[in-house]
């Protein structure tokens, strides 16, 4: 019985990890830029770049995923 519980727990962790990756990818492939959506249409490119940096959107995808996952947990 204990072995069954351990197997199910490990399987659940793997499934949750896979679902988190799927959700992250779906959020990333949606059209649009979150920084542009938060700023007014009259925002300068420097303002957009500054907000992207503040949101971590200028980092590599693995770094963004780790940051996103840590905030989600």
mmCIF file as gemmi writes it, N, C-alpha and C atoms, coordinates in Angstrom:
data_model
loop_
_atom_site.group_PDB
_atom_site.id
_atom_site.type_symbol
_atom_site.label_atom_id
_atom_site.label_alt_id
_atom_site.label_comp_id
_atom_site.label_asym_id
_atom_site.label_entity_id
_atom_site.label_seq_id
_atom_site.pdbx_PDB_ins_code
_atom_site.Cartn_x
_atom_site.Cartn_y
_atom_site.Cartn_z
_atom_site.occupancy
_atom_site.B_iso_or_equiv
_atom_site.pdbx_formal_charge
_atom_site.auth_seq_id
_atom_site.auth_asym_id
_atom_site.pdbx_PDB_model_num
ATOM 1 N N . UNK Axp A 1 ? 0.819 -1.197 0 1 0 ? 1 A 1
ATOM 2 C CA . UNK Axp A 1 ? 0 0 0 1 0 ? 1 A 1
ATOM 3 C C . UNK Axp A 1 ? 0.863 1.262 0 1 0 ? 1 A 1
ATOM 4 N N . UNK Axp A 2 ? 1.94 1.227 0.771 1 0 ? 2 A 1
ATOM 5 C CA . UNK Axp A 2 ? 2.832 2.385 0.831 1 0 ? 2 A 1
ATOM 6 C C . UNK Axp A 2 ? 3.491 2.619 -0.524 1 0 ? 2 A 1
ATOM 7 N N . UNK Axp A 3 ? 3.884 1.549 -1.181 1 0 ? 3 A 1
ATOM 8 C CA . UNK Axp A 3 ? 4.508 1.682 -2.503 1 0 ? 3 A 1
ATOM 9 C C . UNK Axp A 3 ? 3.532 2.294 -3.5 1 0 ? 3 A 1
ATOM 10 N N . UNK Axp A 4 ? 2.28 1.907 -3.401 1 0 ? 4 A 1
ATOM 11 C CA . UNK Axp A 4 ? 1.248 2.47 -4.284 1 0 ? 4 A 1
ATOM 12 C C . UNK Axp A 4 ? 1.087 3.97 -4.055 1 0 ? 4 A 1
ATOM 13 N N . UNK Axp A 5 ? 1.052 4.378 -2.818 1 0 ? 5 A 1
ATOM 14 C CA . UNK Axp A 5 ? 0.914 5.804 -2.477 1 0 ? 5 A 1
ATOM 15 C C . UNK Axp A 5 ? 2.12 6.588 -2.972 1 0 ? 5 A 1
ATOM 16 N N . UNK Axp A 6 ? 3.298 6.038 -2.816 1 0 ? 6 A 1
ATOM 17 C CA . UNK Axp A 6 ? 4.516 6.721 -3.287 1 0 ? 6 A 1
ATOM 18 C C . UNK Axp A 6 ? 4.489 6.851 -4.808 1 0 ? 6 A 1
ATOM 19 N N . UNK Axp A 7 ? 4.118 5.769 -5.502 1 0 ? 7 A 1
ATOM 20 C CA . UNK Axp A 7 ? 4.033 5.833 -6.973 1 0 ? 7 A 1
ATOM 21 C C . UNK Axp A 7 ? 3.026 6.871 -7.428 1 0 ? 7 A 1
ATOM 22 N N . UNK Axp A 8 ? 1.869 6.888 -6.8 1 0 ? 8 A 1
ATOM 23 C CA . UNK Axp A 8 ? 0.817 7.853 -7.177 1 0 ? 8 A 1
ATOM 24 C C . UNK Axp A 8 ? 1.26 9.279 -6.878 1 0 ? 8 A 1
ATOM 25 N N . UNK Axp A 9 ? 1.957 9.495 -5.779 1 0 ? 9 A 1
ATOM 26 C CA . UNK Axp A 9 ? 2.448 10.83 -5.437 1 0 ? 9 A 1
ATOM 27 C C . UNK Axp A 9 ? 3.471 11.3 -6.461 1 0 ? 9 A 1
ATOM 28 N N . UNK Axp A 10 ? 4.401 10.43 -6.81 1 0 ? 10 A 1
ATOM 29 C CA . UNK Axp A 10 ? 5.404 10.797 -7.812 1 0 ? 10 A 1
ATOM 30 C C . UNK Axp A 10 ? 4.761 11.051 -9.171 1 0 ? 10 A 1
ATOM 31 N N . UNK Axp A 11 ? 3.804 10.239 -9.537 1 0 ? 11 A 1
ATOM 32 C CA . UNK Axp A 11 ? 3.104 10.447 -10.808 1 0 ? 11 A 1
ATOM 33 C C . UNK Axp A 11 ? 2.351 11.773 -10.793 1 0 ? 11 A 1
ATOM 34 N N . UNK Axp A 12 ? 1.74 12.096 -9.671 1 0 ? 12 A 1
ATOM 35 C CA . UNK Axp A 12 ? 1.011 13.365 -9.56 1 0 ? 12 A 1
ATOM 36 C C . UNK Axp A 12 ? 1.95 14.552 -9.686 1 0 ? 12 A 1
ATOM 37 N N . UNK Axp A 13 ? 3.117 14.459 -9.088 1 0 ? 13 A 1
ATOM 38 C CA . UNK Axp A 13 ? 4.099 15.546 -9.192 1 0 ? 13 A 1
ATOM 39 C C . UNK Axp A 13 ? 4.525 15.727 -10.643 1 0 ? 13 A 1
ATOM 40 N N . UNK Axp A 14 ? 4.772 14.631 -11.349 1 0 ? 14 A 1
ATOM 41 C CA . UNK Axp A 14 ? 5.168 14.723 -12.76 1 0 ? 14 A 1
ATOM 42 C C . UNK Axp A 14 ? 4.044 15.318 -13.611 1 0 ? 14 A 1
ATOM 43 N N . UNK Axp A 15 ? 2.82 14.926 -13.339 1 0 ? 15 A 1
ATOM 44 C CA . UNK Axp A 15 ? 1.688 15.469 -14.09 1 0 ? 15 A 1
ATOM 45 C C . UNK Axp A 15 ? 1.557 16.968 -13.825 1 0 ? 15 A 1
ATOM 46 N N . UNK Axp A 16 ? 1.674 17.378 -12.578 1 0 ? 16 A 1
ATOM 47 C CA . UNK Axp A 16 ? 1.584 18.807 -12.249 1 0 ? 16 A 1
ATOM 48 C C . UNK Axp A 16 ? 2.709 19.596 -12.906 1 0 ? 16 A 1
ATOM 49 N N . UNK Axp A 17 ? 3.906 19.023 -12.958 1 0 ? 17 A 1
ATOM 50 C CA . UNK Axp A 17 ? 5.025 19.677 -13.623 1 0 ? 17 A 1
ATOM 51 C C . UNK Axp A 17 ? 4.735 19.833 -15.116 1 0 ? 17 A 1
ATOM 52 N N . UNK Axp A 18 ? 4.214 18.775 -15.74 1 0 ? 18 A 1
ATOM 53 C CA . UNK Axp A 18 ? 3.863 18.84 -17.159 1 0 ? 18 A 1
ATOM 54 C C . UNK Axp A 18 ? 2.768 19.856 -17.436 1 0 ? 18 A 1
ATOM 55 N N . UNK Axp A 19 ? 1.766 19.908 -16.577 1 0 ? 19 A 1
ATOM 56 C CA . UNK Axp A 19 ? 0.679 20.872 -16.749 1 0 ? 19 A 1
ATOM 57 C C . UNK Axp A 19 ? 1.207 22.291 -16.586 1 0 ? 19 A 1
ATOM 58 N N . UNK Axp A 20 ? 2.118 22.503 -15.637 1 0 ? 20 A 1
ATOM 59 C CA . UNK Axp A 20 ? 2.666 23.852 -15.458 1 0 ? 20 A 1
ATOM 60 C C . UNK Axp A 20 ? 3.448 24.3 -16.686 1 0 ? 20 A 1
ATOM 61 N N . UNK Axp A 21 ? 4.194 23.385 -17.3 1 0 ? 21 A 1
ATOM 62 C CA . UNK Axp A 21 ? 4.916 23.726 -18.529 1 0 ? 21 A 1
ATOM 63 C C . UNK Axp A 21 ? 3.923 24.045 -19.647 1 0 ? 21 A 1
ATOM 64 N N . UNK Axp A 22 ? 2.877 23.245 -19.767 1 0 ? 22 A 1
ATOM 65 C CA . UNK Axp A 22 ? 1.873 23.484 -20.798 1 0 ? 22 A 1
ATOM 66 C C . UNK Axp A 22 ? 1.202 24.848 -20.619 1 0 ? 22 A 1
ATOM 67 N N . UNK Axp A 23 ? 0.843 25.189 -19.412 1 0 ? 23 A 1
ATOM 68 C CA . UNK Axp A 23 ? 0.211 26.483 -19.149 1 0 ? 23 A 1
ATOM 69 C C . UNK Axp A 23 ? 1.174 27.614 -19.46 1 0 ? 23 A 1
ATOM 70 N N . UNK Axp A 24 ? 2.431 27.472 -19.055 1 0 ? 24 A 1
ATOM 71 C CA . UNK Axp A 24 ? 3.43 28.507 -19.337 1 0 ? 24 A 1
ATOM 72 C C . UNK Axp A 24 ? 3.585 28.72 -20.836 1 0 ? 24 A 1
ATOM 73 N N . UNK Axp A 25 ? 3.663 27.637 -21.593 1 0 ? 25 A 1
ATOM 74 C CA . UNK Axp A 25 ? 3.813 27.743 -23.049 1 0 ? 25 A 1
ATOM 75 C C . UNK Axp A 25 ? 2.582 28.393 -23.67 1 0 ? 25 A 1
ATOM 76 N N . UNK Axp A 26 ? 1.401 28.009 -23.214 1 0 ? 26 A 1
ATOM 77 C CA . UNK Axp A 26 ? 0.179 28.61 -23.756 1 0 ? 26 A 1
ATOM 78 C C . UNK Axp A 26 ? 0.12 30.11 -23.475 1 0 ? 26 A 1
ATOM 79 N N . UNK Axp A 27 ? 0.569 30.512 -22.305 1 0 ? 27 A 1
ATOM 80 C CA . UNK Axp A 27 ? 0.591 31.944 -21.982 1 0 ? 27 A 1
ATOM 81 C C . UNK Axp A 27 ? 1.603 32.663 -22.871 1 0 ? 27 A 1
ATOM 82 N N . UNK Axp A 28 ? 2.731 32.018 -23.132 1 0 ? 28 A 1
ATOM 83 C CA . UNK Axp A 28 ? 3.781 32.656 -23.942 1 0 ? 28 A 1
ATOM 84 C C . UNK Axp A 28 ? 3.396 32.78 -25.415 1 0 ? 28 A 1
ATOM 85 N N . UNK Axp A 29 ? 2.61 31.841 -25.941 1 0 ? 29 A 1
ATOM 86 C CA . UNK Axp A 29 ? 2.305 31.895 -27.376 1 0 ? 29 A 1
ATOM 87 C C . UNK Axp A 29 ? 1.086 32.753 -27.689 1 0 ? 29 A 1
ATOM 88 N N . UNK Axp A 30 ? 0.406 33.239 -26.66 1 0 ? 30 A 1
ATOM 89 C CA . UNK Axp A 30 ? -0.724 34.129 -26.935 1 0 ? 30 A 1
ATOM 90 C C . UNK Axp A 30 ? -0.19 35.415 -27.551 1 0 ? 30 A 1
ATOM 91 N N . UNK Axp A 31 ? -0.91 35.961 -28.517 1 0 ? 31 A 1
ATOM 92 C CA . UNK Axp A 31 ? -0.42 37.172 -29.177 1 0 ? 31 A 1
ATOM 93 C C . UNK Axp A 31 ? -0.46 38.373 -28.233 1 0 ? 31 A 1
ATOM 94 N N . UNK Axp A 32 ? 0.441 39.282 -28.494 1 0 ? 32 A 1
ATOM 95 C CA . UNK Axp A 32 ? 0.491 40.505 -27.709 1 0 ? 32 A 1
ATOM 96 C C . UNK Axp A 32 ? 1.645 40.502 -26.726 1 0 ? 32 A 1
ATOM 97 N N . UNK Axp A 33 ? 1.922 41.672 -26.214 1 0 ? 33 A 1
ATOM 98 C CA . UNK Axp A 33 ? 3.003 41.874 -25.261 1 0 ? 33 A 1
ATOM 99 C C . UNK Axp A 33 ? 2.387 42.415 -23.976 1 0 ? 33 A 1
ATOM 100 N N . UNK Axp A 34 ? 2.595 41.741 -22.852 1 0 ? 34 A 1
ATOM 101 C CA . UNK Axp A 34 ? 1.992 42.212 -21.611 1 0 ? 34 A 1
ATOM 102 C C . UNK Axp A 34 ? 2.424 43.628 -21.235 1 0 ? 34 A 1
ATOM 103 N N . UNK Axp A 35 ? 3.657 43.984 -21.549 1 0 ? 35 A 1
ATOM 104 C CA . UNK Axp A 35 ? 4.137 45.33 -21.224 1 0 ? 35 A 1
ATOM 105 C C . UNK Axp A 35 ? 3.385 46.377 -22.052 1 0 ? 35 A 1
ATOM 106 N N . UNK Axp A 36 ? 3.185 46.098 -23.318 1 0 ? 36 A 1
ATOM 107 C CA . UNK Axp A 36 ? 2.447 47.039 -24.17 1 0 ? 36 A 1
ATOM 108 C C . UNK Axp A 36 ? 0.986 47.142 -23.744 1 0 ? 36 A 1
ATOM 109 N N . UNK Axp A 37 ? 0.428 46.043 -23.27 1 0 ? 37 A 1
ATOM 110 C CA . UNK Axp A 37 ? -0.977 46.053 -22.845 1 0 ? 37 A 1
ATOM 111 C C . UNK Axp A 37 ? -1.177 46.897 -21.588 1 0 ? 37 A 1
ATOM 112 N N . UNK Axp A 38 ? -0.166 46.982 -20.737 1 0 ? 38 A 1
ATOM 113 C CA . UNK Axp A 38 ? -0.292 47.747 -19.499 1 0 ? 38 A 1
ATOM 114 C C . UNK Axp A 38 ? -0.019 49.23 -19.681 1 0 ? 38 A 1
ATOM 115 N N . UNK Axp A 39 ? 0.723 49.561 -20.719 1 0 ? 39 A 1
ATOM 116 C CA . UNK Axp A 39 ? 1.08 50.955 -20.948 1 0 ? 39 A 1
ATOM 117 C C . UNK Axp A 39 ? 0.107 51.597 -21.939 1 0 ? 39 A 1
ATOM 118 N N . UNK Axp A 40 ? -0.018 52.911 -21.868 1 0 ? 40 A 1
ATOM 119 C CA . UNK Axp A 40 ? -0.888 53.581 -22.847 1 0 ? 40 A 1
ATOM 120 C C . UNK Axp A 40 ? -0.29 53.495 -24.255 1 0 ? 40 A 1
ATOM 121 N N . UNK Axp A 41 ? -1.109 53.756 -25.25 1 0 ? 41 A 1
ATOM 122 C CA . UNK Axp A 41 ? -0.662 53.675 -26.644 1 0 ? 41 A 1
ATOM 123 C C . UNK Axp A 41 ? 0.437 54.683 -26.954 1 0 ? 41 A 1
ATOM 124 N N . UNK Axp A 42 ? 0.526 55.735 -26.17 1 0 ? 42 A 1
ATOM 125 C CA . UNK Axp A 42 ? 1.529 56.775 -26.416 1 0 ? 42 A 1
ATOM 126 C C . UNK Axp A 42 ? 2.869 56.479 -25.742 1 0 ? 42 A 1
ATOM 127 N N . UNK Axp A 43 ? 3.041 55.288 -25.205 1 0 ? 43 A 1
ATOM 128 C CA . UNK Axp A 43 ? 4.279 54.944 -24.507 1 0 ? 43 A 1
ATOM 129 C C . UNK Axp A 43 ? 5.451 54.894 -25.49 1 0 ? 43 A 1
ATOM 130 N N . UNK Axp A 44 ? 6.59 55.347 -25.021 1 0 ? 44 A 1
ATOM 131 C CA . UNK Axp A 44 ? 7.798 55.338 -25.846 1 0 ? 44 A 1
ATOM 132 C C . UNK Axp A 44 ? 8.424 53.944 -25.812 1 0 ? 44 A 1
ATOM 133 N N . UNK Axp A 45 ? 9.258 53.639 -26.795 1 0 ? 45 A 1
ATOM 134 C CA . UNK Axp A 45 ? 9.953 52.339 -26.782 1 0 ? 45 A 1
ATOM 135 C C . UNK Axp A 45 ? 10.808 52.138 -25.525 1 0 ? 45 A 1
ATOM 136 N N . UNK Axp A 46 ? 11.379 53.224 -25.009 1 0 ? 46 A 1
ATOM 137 C CA . UNK Axp A 46 ? 12.175 53.102 -23.782 1 0 ? 46 A 1
ATOM 138 C C . UNK Axp A 46 ? 11.298 52.715 -22.587 1 0 ? 46 A 1
ATOM 139 N N . UNK Axp A 47 ? 10.094 53.266 -22.52 1 0 ? 47 A 1
ATOM 140 C CA . UNK Axp A 47 ? 9.18 52.916 -21.439 1 0 ? 47 A 1
ATOM 141 C C . UNK Axp A 47 ? 8.756 51.454 -21.546 1 0 ? 47 A 1
ATOM 142 N N . UNK Axp A 48 ? 8.508 51.009 -22.761 1 0 ? 48 A 1
ATOM 143 C CA . UNK Axp A 48 ? 8.112 49.616 -22.974 1 0 ? 48 A 1
ATOM 144 C C . UNK Axp A 48 ? 9.247 48.681 -22.569 1 0 ? 48 A 1
ATOM 145 N N . UNK Axp A 49 ? 10.466 49.021 -22.989 1 0 ? 49 A 1
ATOM 146 C CA . UNK Axp A 49 ? 11.631 48.202 -22.653 1 0 ? 49 A 1
ATOM 147 C C . UNK Axp A 49 ? 11.862 48.168 -21.14 1 0 ? 49 A 1
ATOM 148 N N . UNK Axp A 50 ? 11.659 49.299 -20.465 1 0 ? 50 A 1
ATOM 149 C CA . UNK Axp A 50 ? 11.836 49.351 -19.011 1 0 ? 50 A 1
ATOM 150 C C . UNK Axp A 50 ? 10.811 48.464 -18.301 1 0 ? 50 A 1
ATOM 151 N N . UNK Axp A 51 ? 9.568 48.483 -18.763 1 0 ? 51 A 1
ATOM 152 C CA . UNK Axp A 51 ? 8.541 47.646 -18.145 1 0 ? 51 A 1
ATOM 153 C C . UNK Axp A 51 ? 8.792 46.172 -18.442 1 0 ? 51 A 1
ATOM 154 N N . UNK Axp A 52 ? 9.246 45.863 -19.65 1 0 ? 52 A 1
ATOM 155 C CA . UNK Axp A 52 ? 9.581 44.478 -19.976 1 0 ? 52 A 1
ATOM 156 C C . UNK Axp A 52 ? 10.69 43.976 -19.058 1 0 ? 52 A 1
ATOM 157 N N . UNK Axp A 53 ? 11.663 44.829 -18.789 1 0 ? 53 A 1
ATOM 158 C CA . UNK Axp A 53 ? 12.754 44.457 -17.886 1 0 ? 53 A 1
ATOM 159 C C . UNK Axp A 53 ? 12.224 44.262 -16.465 1 0 ? 53 A 1
ATOM 160 N N . UNK Axp A 54 ? 11.359 45.156 -16.015 1 0 ? 54 A 1
ATOM 161 C CA . UNK Axp A 54 ? 10.796 45.051 -14.667 1 0 ? 54 A 1
ATOM 162 C C . UNK Axp A 54 ? 9.948 43.79 -14.516 1 0 ? 54 A 1
ATOM 163 N N . UNK Axp A 55 ? 9.285 43.374 -15.593 1 0 ? 55 A 1
ATOM 164 C CA . UNK Axp A 55 ? 8.448 42.172 -15.558 1 0 ? 55 A 1
ATOM 165 C C . UNK Axp A 55 ? 9.258 40.903 -15.815 1 0 ? 55 A 1
ATOM 166 N N . UNK Axp A 56 ? 10.519 41.043 -16.178 1 0 ? 56 A 1
ATOM 167 C CA . UNK Axp A 56 ? 11.372 39.886 -16.444 1 0 ? 56 A 1
ATOM 168 C C . UNK Axp A 56 ? 11.177 39.284 -17.815 1 0 ? 56 A 1
ATOM 169 N N . UNK Axp A 57 ? 10.543 40.012 -18.729 1 0 ? 57 A 1
ATOM 170 C CA . UNK Axp A 57 ? 10.274 39.486 -20.06 1 0 ? 57 A 1
ATOM 171 C C . UNK Axp A 57 ? 11.497 39.502 -20.962 1 0 ? 57 A 1
ATOM 172 N N . UNK Axp A 58 ? 12.554 40.131 -20.524 1 0 ? 58 A 1
ATOM 173 C CA . UNK Axp A 58 ? 13.772 40.175 -21.332 1 0 ? 58 A 1
ATOM 174 C C . UNK Axp A 58 ? 14.743 39.049 -20.954 1 0 ? 58 A 1
ATOM 175 N N . UNK Axp A 59 ? 14.357 38.207 -20.016 1 0 ? 59 A 1
ATOM 176 C CA . UNK Axp A 59 ? 15.201 37.084 -19.611 1 0 ? 59 A 1
ATOM 177 C C . UNK Axp A 59 ? 14.923 35.875 -20.497 1 0 ? 59 A 1
ATOM 178 N N . UNK Axp A 60 ? 15.83 34.905 -20.519 1 0 ? 60 A 1
ATOM 179 C CA . UNK Axp A 60 ? 15.592 33.675 -21.3 1 0 ? 60 A 1
ATOM 180 C C . UNK Axp A 60 ? 14.37 32.925 -20.766 1 0 ? 60 A 1
ATOM 181 N N . UNK Axp A 61 ? 13.748 32.125 -21.624 1 0 ? 61 A 1
ATOM 182 C CA . UNK Axp A 61 ? 12.532 31.406 -21.253 1 0 ? 61 A 1
ATOM 183 C C . UNK Axp A 61 ? 12.685 30.505 -20.028 1 0 ? 61 A 1
ATOM 184 N N . UNK Axp A 62 ? 13.785 29.759 -19.876 1 0 ? 62 A 1
ATOM 185 C CA . UNK Axp A 62 ? 13.891 28.941 -18.654 1 0 ? 62 A 1
ATOM 186 C C . UNK Axp A 62 ? 13.878 29.801 -17.38 1 0 ? 62 A 1
ATOM 187 N N . UNK Axp A 63 ? 14.529 30.951 -17.422 1 0 ? 63 A 1
ATOM 188 C CA . UNK Axp A 63 ? 14.511 31.845 -16.275 1 0 ? 63 A 1
ATOM 189 C C . UNK Axp A 63 ? 13.122 32.406 -16.017 1 0 ? 63 A 1
ATOM 190 N N . UNK Axp A 64 ? 12.411 32.718 -17.095 1 0 ? 64 A 1
ATOM 191 C CA . UNK Axp A 64 ? 11.037 33.2 -16.948 1 0 ? 64 A 1
ATOM 192 C C . UNK Axp A 64 ? 10.147 32.112 -16.373 1 0 ? 64 A 1
ATOM 193 N N . UNK Axp A 65 ? 10.361 30.867 -16.805 1 0 ? 65 A 1
ATOM 194 C CA . UNK Axp A 65 ? 9.544 29.76 -16.301 1 0 ? 65 A 1
ATOM 195 C C . UNK Axp A 65 ? 9.782 29.547 -14.805 1 0 ? 65 A 1
ATOM 196 N N . UNK Axp A 66 ? 11.026 29.553 -14.398 1 0 ? 66 A 1
ATOM 197 C CA . UNK Axp A 66 ? 11.34 29.351 -12.979 1 0 ? 66 A 1
ATOM 198 C C . UNK Axp A 66 ? 10.729 30.465 -12.138 1 0 ? 66 A 1
ATOM 199 N N . UNK Axp A 67 ? 10.85 31.687 -12.611 1 0 ? 67 A 1
ATOM 200 C CA . UNK Axp A 67 ? 10.253 32.815 -11.901 1 0 ? 67 A 1
ATOM 201 C C . UNK Axp A 67 ? 8.736 32.691 -11.854 1 0 ? 67 A 1
ATOM 202 N N . UNK Axp A 68 ? 8.127 32.329 -12.976 1 0 ? 68 A 1
ATOM 203 C CA . UNK Axp A 68 ? 6.67 32.159 -13.051 1 0 ? 68 A 1
ATOM 204 C C . UNK Axp A 68 ? 6.209 31.044 -12.126 1 0 ? 68 A 1
ATOM 205 N N . UNK Axp A 69 ? 6.927 29.932 -12.108 1 0 ? 69 A 1
ATOM 206 C CA . UNK Axp A 69 ? 6.565 28.794 -11.275 1 0 ? 69 A 1
ATOM 207 C C . UNK Axp A 69 ? 6.702 29.141 -9.795 1 0 ? 69 A 1
ATOM 208 N N . UNK Axp A 70 ? 7.759 29.852 -9.447 1 0 ? 70 A 1
ATOM 209 C CA . UNK Axp A 70 ? 7.934 30.22 -8.037 1 0 ? 70 A 1
ATOM 210 C C . UNK Axp A 70 ? 6.82 31.154 -7.575 1 0 ? 70 A 1
ATOM 211 N N . UNK Axp A 71 ? 6.392 32.063 -8.446 1 0 ? 71 A 1
ATOM 212 C CA . UNK Axp A 71 ? 5.269 32.947 -8.078 1 0 ? 71 A 1
ATOM 213 C C . UNK Axp A 71 ? 3.953 32.175 -8.022 1 0 ? 71 A 1
ATOM 214 N N . UNK Axp A 72 ? 3.807 31.164 -8.879 1 0 ? 72 A 1
ATOM 215 C CA . UNK Axp A 72 ? 2.578 30.375 -8.887 1 0 ? 72 A 1
ATOM 216 C C . UNK Axp A 72 ? 2.473 29.509 -7.62 1 0 ? 72 A 1
ATOM 217 N N . UNK Axp A 73 ? 3.611 29.035 -7.144 1 0 ? 73 A 1
ATOM 218 C CA . UNK Axp A 73 ? 3.586 28.206 -5.933 1 0 ? 73 A 1
ATOM 219 C C . UNK Axp A 73 ? 3.399 29.07 -4.713 1 0 ? 73 A 1
